[in-house]
């Protein structure tokens, strides 16, 4: 996937899973599995339920994404 094809959306963490995986719910109710971006993993301070995050998603697979940043 080219990075230009991806789009960014905001969501809320609804479930914390092992190995830095999270279940994120978007504003339209869609839920997806998201992992933390490699550059974000170095600064990973711990995310918890209810945190707002920005997620990068592929238009080809809407069930997975990559957490880019935590929004306040």
C-alpha positions, 0 to 999 in steps of 0.5 A: 500500500502506498502511503498516499492511498491511506487515510487518517481518522480519529477514534477512541480506544475501547479495548486494550489487547496484548502486544500493543494492539488496541480495538478502536471505535470510530465516530460512525461506530465501526470498530477496527484492530490497530497497532502502534506505529514503530516511531510511536512505540519508542515513546509509548507511555501507555494508552488506556480505555477512552483515549482519543487516537488518530488512526491511519487506515488502508482503503483496501482493508478497513478492519485494521489500522495503525495508531499514529498519535494520541490526541487530547 
